[in-house]
Amino acid sequence: MEYIIIVVVILLALLTAGLVVRRKHNAEIGRLDKEKLQIQHYPIFEELAKVKALNMNGQTEELFENWRNRWLDVMDKQIPKVDEMLFDAEEHIDRFQFKKASTTEREIEQQLTQCEQVRVQIIAELDELIGSEEKNRIEMEQLKEYYRSARKTILAHQHSFGPALEGLEKRLEQFSPRFEEFNELTKEGNYLQAREIVLQLNTEAQEIFNLLNEVPTLLTEIQTKIPTAIHELRNGQREMEEQNYYLRHLELTEYLDALDNELITLKTAIAELNLQAVSPRIQEINDEIDHFYDLLEKEVMSRKYVERNCSSMFNTITEVMRLTKDINNEVEYVQHSYRLQEKEAEIPKVGLKHLEVLQKRYEILSMRVQEEKSAYSSLQQELTEITEEIERIAEEQERFSNQLKNLRIDENKARTDLELLKRTLQDTERLLNRANIPGIPEEMDARLEEAEERIYVVIQSLQEVPLNIIQVNQHLLTAKQSIEETHDKAQEMIENVLIIERLIQYGNRYRAGNRQVHESLLDAEDAFKNFRYVKALEDAAKAVEMVDPNAIKGIEELVQEQLLSNS
């Protein structure tokens, strides 16, 4: 009985699954049938009827027959085939042959896709044909209007087109036969071929439009503006050469002669309507002409600069050489009292050698100016370089002169600083002597002795003749660091002594009741008597910290207040 129930359950499950799958296939068949009906009932012949409004000749008639035959093939062959496959698919589903049903459904889908592609292609070609007819009609009217306008422009402004007039007229004459060809193709129903002519004429019209705009402008440049500029440059060159300007380095005459010949070539290119190379070259020529104007103007400005500054340069060199010689003499005098580094002592001598070279350069420059056989721009450049070099030497000599003058000031400052350091060391010794301390540790004695030795070294260096102020300042800096460090250490030691005394006083109240405190205080007192203040401070702090850790900070604050009030 149990086996029978299991078999029944399995059969029911299979039946249920089969019914579900069959429902899905039925739904798919319904969708495919709907797509077929949409294709079958599409009003394609109504769309094709639009063609009858055109000239049903030639290409139009051929296209119409092609579209009609292709769609008849779809309706008479492919759609019936789809109907058969739909019927077969339904039988497969009814018999639960789902694999065969799926295969048939895919074939139906492919067949319907092909039918839809045919429909879409026919509509697209139809729209293109009808659209071409409308675009052709509108654009051809525009082209004819443009043609008439261009003819009027050429006739009214023949002189503006010069040698290009004949070429432009020939280009326009090509429009008339193309118009006639367009009309013939349209009458014959060859609208797509007529469309190609319209597109070609549009391109040609745009080119002619550009030519009508550019040719007069380019001819004006070549025939008027550039020749005028050439004439002005030639006159300017001649006038400047009459005023003794040297302009051969510019090679202006050679350039202008070559430009005259090039203008003839450019004019020929315009006559041939070959403007691609003409327009950018004219821009280059204008830039080159502007450059030559700038060069001529530069020569004028350079001449003014040379005439204004050349003669005064002699006095400048002479004055700087005099000052440098004075500084050199001052060096010899200063070296009796102060020691200078060899490189520093050579500064005036090196400056004099440079000035002698610059003086020779100036003499040659002055001769070139008088001969008037050199470009003023090169003369200005040479004069500017000499001027800048002289100014550099003058600034260097002035800095060195100020450095020499500061030697006496530096010496006096060093002596003043030495006296301050002496007083600081004396204050430190008095501070230690007045302090109520058991004695001075060996380390502090060594610091004091070292500080005194540093001061002695500074005194000795100040007594040297000639005086080496750099060495004096180095010794002075070392002494200052030593004395300031000694003074700080002395203050720190005195402060520690006061803290130790107060810590011991504070800790005494706990000695009787705490043996560890008592022993630490004994160690602190022993170290204190032997001038080991750092060790004494550690032991005293250790003892007080055992009984009252917060007391140490309070004692330190009290000592600080005491020191501030004493100071």
C-alpha positions in Angstrom: 0.0 0.0 0.0 2.8 2.4 0.9 4.5 1.8 -2.5 1.2 2.6 -4.3 0.9 5.9 -2.4 4.5 6.9 -3.3 3.9 6.1 -7.0 0.7 8.1 -7.0 2.4 11.1 -5.3 5.2 11.0 -7.9 2.8 10.9 -10.8 0.8 13.8 -9.4 4.0 15.8 -9.0 5.0 15.1 -12.6 1.6 15.9 -13.8 1.6 19.2 -11.9 5.1 20.1 -13.3 4.0 19.2 -16.8 0.9 21.5 -16.5 3.1 24.4 -15.3 5.6 24.0 -18.1 2.7 23.7 -20.6 1.2 26.9 -19.4 4.5 28.7 -19.9 4.8 27.4 -23.5 1.2 28.4 -24.2 2.0 31.9 -23.0 5.0 32.0 -25.3 2.9 30.8 -28.2 0.4 33.5 -27.5 3.1 36.1 -27.5 4.5 34.9 -30.8 1.0 34.8 -32.4 0.5 38.4 -31.3 3.8 39.5 -32.9 2.8 37.7 -36.1 -0.6 39.5 -36.2 1.1 42.9 -35.7 3.3 42.2 -38.7 0.5 40.8 -40.8 -1.9 43.7 -40.2 0.7 46.5 -40.5 -0.6 48.9 -43.2 2.5 48.6 -45.4 0.6 49.1 -48.7 -0.9 52.3 -47.4 2.6 53.6 -46.7 3.7 52.5 -50.2 0.8 54.5 -51.6 2.7 57.7 -50.7 5.1 56.9 -53.5 2.4 57.5 -56.1 2.5 61.2 -55.3 6.0 61.2 -56.9 7.0 60.6 -60.5 6.5 56.8 -60.9 9.3 56.5 -63.3 12.9 55.1 -63.2 14.4 54.6 -59.8 11.1 55.4 -58.0 9.2 52.7 -59.9 11.9 50.2 -59.4 12.0 50.8 -55.7 8.2 50.6 -55.4 8.1 47.2 -57.2 10.9 45.9 -55.1 9.2 46.9 -51.8 5.8 45.5 -53.0 7.4 42.2 -54.0 9.4 41.8 -50.8 6.3 42.5 -48.7 4.2 40.1 -50.8 6.9 37.5 -50.2 6.5 38.1 -46.4 2.7 37.9 -46.5 2.3 35.0 -49.0 5.2 32.7 -47.9 6.7 33.6 -44.6 3.6 34.3 -42.6 1.8 31.1 -43.7 5.0 29.3 -42.7 4.8 30.8 -39.3 1.2 29.7 -39.0 2.2 26.1 -39.7 5.0 26.3 -37.1 2.6 27.7 -34.5 0.2 24.8 -35.1 3.0 22.3 -34.8 4.2 24.0 -31.6 0.7 23.7 -30.1 0.6 20.0 -30.9 4.0 19.5 -29.3 2.7 21.2 -26.2 -0.5 19.2 -26.0 1.6 16.0 -26.2 4.0 17.3 -23.5 6.8 17.3 -26.1 8.3 20.4 -24.6 11.8 20.1 -26.1 10.4 20.0 -29.6 8.1 22.9 -28.7 11.0 25.0 -27.6 12.9 24.3 -30.8 9.9 25.3 -32.9 9.4 28.4 -30.8 12.9 29.5 -31.5 12.4 29.0 -35.3 9.2 31.0 -35.1 11.1 33.8 -33.3 13.8 33.9 -36.0 11.2 33.9 -38.8 9.3 36.8 -37.2 12.5 38.7 -36.7 13.3 38.4 -40.4 9.8 39.6 -41.3 10.2 42.6 -39.0 13.6 43.5 -40.5 12.1 43.5 -44.0 9.3 45.8 -42.7 11.7 48.2 -41.0 14.0 48.3 -44.0 11.1 49.0 -46.5 9.8 51.9 -44.3 13.3 53.3 -43.9 14.0 53.3 -47.6 10.5 54.7 -48.3 11.1 57.6 -45.8 14.5 58.2 -47.4 13.0 58.4 -50.9 10.1 60.7 -49.8 12.5 62.8 -47.7 14.9 63.1 -50.5 12.2 64.5 -52.8 11.2 67.2 -50.2 14.8 68.1 -49.3 15.8 68.2 -52.9 13.0 70.6 -53.7 13.8 73.0 -50.8 17.6 72.9 -51.1 17.6 73.3 -54.8 15.6 76.5 -54.5 18.1 77.8 -52.0 21.0 76.8 -54.3 19.4 78.6 -57.2 18.9 81.7 -55.1 22.6 81.5 -54.0 23.7 81.1 -57.6 21.8 84.2 -58.6 23.3 86.1 -55.7 26.8 85.0 -56.4 26.4 86.0 -60.1 25.3 89.5 -59.0 28.2 89.8 -56.6 30.8 88.9 -59.2 29.2 91.2 -61.8 28.9 94.1 -59.4 32.5 93.8 -57.9 34.6 92.4 -60.7 37.6 94.6 -59.8 37.6 93.1 -56.3 38.3 89.6 -57.6 41.1 90.6 -60.0 42.9 87.6 -61.6 40.5 85.2 -59.8 37.5 86.5 -61.7 37.8 84.1 -64.6 38.2 81.1 -62.3 35.2 82.1 -60.2 33.0 82.6 -63.3 34.0 79.1 -64.6 33.1 77.6 -61.2 29.7 79.2 -61.3 29.1 78.2 -65.0 29.2 74.6 -63.8 26.0 75.1 -61.8 23.6 75.5 -64.8 24.2 72.0 -66.3 24.0 70.4 -62.9 20.6 72.2 -62.4 19.4 70.7 -65.7 20.7 67.3 -64.8 18.9 67.5 -61.5 15.6 68.4 -63.2 16.0 65.4 -65.6 16.7 63.0 -62.8 13.7 64.3 -60.9 11.4 63.9 -63.9 12.6 60.4 -64.4 11.8 59.6 -60.7 15.5 59.1 -59.8 15.2 61.1 -56.6 18.2 59.5 -54.8 20.5 60.2 -57.7 19.2 63.8 -57.7 20.0 63.9 -54.0 23.6 63.2 -54.7 23.7 66.2 -57.1 22.2 68.5 -54.5 24.8 67.4 -51.9 27.6 68.0 -54.4 26.2 71.4 -55.3 25.9 72.3 -51.6 29.6 71.5 -51.1 30.6 73.5 -54.2 28.4 76.4 -53.1 30.1 76.5 -49.7 33.5 76.6 -51.4 32.5 79.4 -53.7 31.0 81.3 -50.8 34.4 81.1 -49.0 36.2 82.1 -52.2 33.9 85.2 -52.6 34.7 86.2 -49.1 38.4 85.5 -49.0 39.7 86.4 -52.4 39.0 90.2 -52.1 40.6 90.3 -48.6 43.7 88.4 -49.8 44.0 90.5 -52.9 43.9 93.6 -50.8 46.7 92.3 -48.7 48.8 91.3 -51.7 48.1 94.2 -54.0 47.9 97.1 -51.4 48.7 96.5 -47.8 51.9 94.4 -48.1 53.3 96.5 -51.0 52.7 99.6 -48.9 54.5 98.1 -46.0 57.4 97.1 -48.3 57.6 100.6 -49.6 57.6 102.1 -46.1 60.3 99.7 -44.9 62.5 100.6 -47.9 62.0 104.3 -47.2 62.7 103.8 -43.5 65.8 101.8 -44.2 67.1 104.4 -46.6 66.4 107.3 -44.2 68.1 105.5 -41.3 71.1 104.6 -43.4 71.4 108.3 -44.4 71.5 109.1 -40.7 74.5 106.7 -40.3 72.5 103.7 -39.0 74.2 100.3 -39.7 71.5 97.9 -40.9 73.3 95.3 -43.0 72.9 92.7 -40.3 69.1 92.8 -40.7 69.4 91.7 -44.4 66.2 93.7 -45.0 66.9 94.5 -48.7 67.3 90.8 -49.5 64.1 90.0 -47.6 62.0 92.7 -49.4 63.3 91.7 -52.8 62.4 88.1 -52.2 59.0 89.2 -50.9 58.3 91.1 -54.1 58.8 87.9 -56.1 56.8 85.8 -53.6 53.8 88.2 -54.0 53.7 87.4 -57.7 53.6 83.7 -56.9 50.8 84.2 -54.3 48.8 86.3 -56.8 49.0 83.4 -59.3 47.8 81.0 -56.6 44.8 83.2 -56.0 44.1 83.4 -59.7 44.0 79.6 -59.7 41.7 79.7 -56.6 44.3 77.8 -54.6 43.9 79.6 -51.3 44.9 76.9 -48.8 48.6 78.0 -48.8 48.0 81.7 -49.5 46.1 82.7 -46.3 48.5 81.3 -43.7 51.5 82.6 -45.7 50.1 86.1 -45.7 49.7 86.0 -42.0 53.3 84.9 -41.7 54.4 87.8 -44.0 52.6 90.3 -41.9 54.2 88.9 -38.8 57.7 89.1 -40.5 57.0 92.7 -41.5 56.0 93.7 -38.0 59.2 92.0 -36.8 61.3 94.2 -39.1 59.4 97.3 -37.9 60.3 96.3 -34.4 64.0 95.7 -35.3 64.2 99.2 -36.9 62.6 100.8 -33.9 65.0 98.9 -31.7 67.9 100.4 -33.6 66.5 103.9 -33.0 66.0 103.3 -29.3 69.4 101.6 -29.0 71.1 104.7 -30.6 69.4 107.0 -28.1 70.6 104.8 -25.3 74.2 104.7 -26.6 74.3 108.4 -27.2 72.9 109.1 -23.7 75.1 106.7 -21.8 78.3 106.0 -23.7 80.2 109.2 -23.0 79.3 109.1 -19.3 80.6 105.6 -19.0 84.2 106.8 -19.1 83.6 108.9 -15.9 81.9 106.0 -14.3 84.8 103.6 -14.9 87.3 106.2 -13.7 85.3 106.9 -10.5 84.9 103.2 -9.7 88.6 102.6 -10.3 89.5 105.5 -8.0 87.3 104.2 -5.2 88.7 100.7 -5.6 92.3 102.0 -5.4 91.4 103.9 -2.3 89.9 100.8 -0.8 93.1 98.9 -1.7 95.2 101.5 0.1 92.8 101.3 3.1 93.4 97.5 3.2 97.1 98.0 3.5 96.5 100.4 6.4 93.9 98.3 8.1 96.1 95.2 8.0 98.5 96.8 10.4 95.8 96.7 13.1 93.5 93.8 12.0 94.2 90.5 10.4 92.2 89.9 7.2 91.7 86.6 5.3 93.8 86.4 2.2 90.7 86.1 0.0 89.2 89.2 1.5 92.4 91.2 1.2 92.5 90.4 -2.5 89.0 91.8 -3.3 90.2 95.4 -4.3 93.1 94.0 -6.4 90.8 91.6 -8.2 88.3 94.4 -8.7 91.0 96.6 -10.3 92.0 93.9 -12.7 88.4 93.5 -13.8 88.0 97.2 -14.2 91.1 97.3 -16.4 89.5 94.7 -18.7 86.3 96.6 -18.7 88.1 99.8 -19.5 89.6 98.2 -22.6 86.3 96.9 -23.7 84.9 100.4 -23.3 87.6 101.9 -25.4 86.9 99.4 -28.2 83.2 100.1 -27.9 83.8 103.9 -28.0 85.8 103.4 -31.3 82.9 101.3 -32.8 80.5 104.1 -31.9 82.6 106.7 -33.6 83.2 104.5 -36.7 79.4 104.1 -37.1 79.9 100.6 -38.7 78.1 98.6 -36.1 74.5 98.0 -35.3 73.4 100.2 -32.4 71.5 97.2 -30.9 74.8 95.3 -30.5 76.5 98.4 -29.2 73.7 98.8 -26.6 74.0 95.2 -25.6 77.8 95.6 -25.1 77.3 98.9 -23.2 74.7 97.3 -21.0 77.0 94.4 -20.1 79.8 96.7 -19.2 77.5 98.8 -17.1 76.1 95.9 -15.2 79.6 94.5 -14.6 80.9 97.9 -13.3 77.8 98.2 -11.0 78.5 94.7 -9.6 82.2 95.6 -8.9 81.2 98.9 -7.3 78.6 97.2 -5.0 81.2 94.5 -4.1 83.8 97.2 -3.2 81.3 99.2 -1.2 80.3 96.1 0.8 84.0 95.4 1.5 84.7 99.0 2.5 81.8 98.9 4.9 83.2 95.6 6.3 86.6 97.3 6.9 84.9 100.2 8.7 83.0 97.7 10.9 86.2 96.1 12.1 86.7 98.9 14.7 83.0 98.7 15.7 83.3 94.9 16.1 86.4 95.3 18.2 84.7 97.8 20.6 81.6 95.5 20.8 83.8 92.6 21.6 85.5 94.5 24.5 82.1 95.6 25.8 80.8 92.0 25.7 83.9 90.9 27.5 83.3 93.3 30.3 79.7 92.0 30.6 80.9 88.5 30.8 83.4 89.4 33.5 80.6 91.0 35.6 78.4 87.9 35.0 81.2 85.6 36.3 81.8 87.9 39.3 78.1 87.9 40.1 78.1 84.1 40.0 81.0 84.0 42.4 79.3 86.5 44.8 76.1 84.5 44.5 77.9 81.3 45.7 79.8 83.1 48.4 76.7 84.8 49.8 74.7 81.6 49.7 74.3 79.7 53.0 75.7 76.4 51.8 78.2 74.0 53.4 80.7 74.3 50.5 81.2 74.4 46.7 81.4 71.0 44.9 84.5 70.2 42.8 82.4 70.2 39.7 81.3 73.8 40.3 84.9 74.9 41.0 86.0 73.3 37.8 83.3 75.2 35.9 84.4 78.5 37.5 88.0 77.8 36.6 87.1 77.0 33.0 85.0 80.2 32.7 88.0 82.2 33.9 90.3 80.5 31.4 87.8 81.3 28.6 87.9 85.0 29.6 91.7 84.9 29.7 91.7 83.5 26.1 89.4 86.4 24.9 91.7 89.0 26.6 94.8 87.4 25.0 93.1 87.4 21.5 92.2 91.1 21.9 95.8 91.9 22.6 97.1 90.4 19.4 98.5 92.7 16.7 97.2 92.6 14.0 93.8 91.7 15.6 91.9 88.7 14.2 88.4 89.8 14.9 86.8 86.6 13.6 88.9 84.6 16.1 88.0 87.1 18.8 84.3 86.6 18.2 84.7 82.8 18.2 86.5 82.9 21.6 83.9 85.3 22.9 81.1 83.1 21.9 82.7 80.1 23.6 83.3 82.1 26.8 79.7 83.4 26.8 78.3 79.9 26.6 80.6 78.7 29.4 79.8 81.6 31.8 76.1 81.5 31.2 76.0 77.7 31.8 78.1 78.2 35.0 75.7 80.9 36.2 72.7 78.7 35.6 74.2 75.7 37.3 75.1 77.9 40.3 71.5 79.1 40.6 70.2 75.6 40.3 72.6 74.3 43.0 71.6 77.1 45.5 67.9 76.3 44.8 68.6 72.6 45.4 70.4 73.4 48.7 67.3 75.3 50.0 65.0 72.5 48.9 67.2 69.9 50.7 67.2 71.9 53.9 63.4 72.3 53.9 62.9 68.6 53.0 65.1 67.5 55.9 63.3 69.9 58.2 59.9 68.5 57.0 61.1 64.9 57.3 62.5 65.3 60.9 58.9 65.2 62.3 58.6 61.6 61.0 62.0 60.2 61.9 61.1 58.9 65.3 58.2 56.8 64.0 59.6 55.6 60.7 62.9 53.9 60.5 63.2 54.0 56.7 62.6 57.8 56.7 65.2 58.2 59.4 67.8 56.2 57.4 67.1 58.1 54.2 67.5 61.4 56.0 70.8 60.3 57.5 72.0 59.5 54.0 70.8 62.9 52.8 72.6 64.7 55.7 75.8 62.8 55.0 75.8 63.7 51.3 74.8 67.3 52.1 77.9 67.7 54.4 80.1 66.3 51.7 78.7 68.8 49.1 77.0 66.0 47.1 73.9 68.1 46.7 72.3 66.1 43.9 72.6 62.9 46.0 71.3 64.7 49.1 68.3 66.0 47.2 67.4 62.5 45.9 67.6 60.9 49.5 65.7 63.7 51.1 63.0 63.6 48.5 62.8 59.8 48.9 62.3 60.1 52.7 59.5 62.8 52.4 57.8 60.9 49.6 57.4 57.9 52.0 55.2 59.9 54.3 53.7 62.7 52.2 54.3 62.6 48.4 52.4 66.0 47.9 54.8 67.8 50.3 57.7 67.9 47.8 55.8 70.1 45.3 54.7 72.5 48.1 58.3 72.8 49.3 59.6 73.5 45.8 57.0 76.3 45.4 58.0 77.9 48.7 61.7 77.9 47.7 60.8 79.6 44.4 58.9 82.3 46.2 61.8 82.8 48.6 64.3 83.2 45.7 62.0 85.6 43.8 61.6 87.8 46.9 65.4 87.8 47.5 66.1 88.8 43.9 
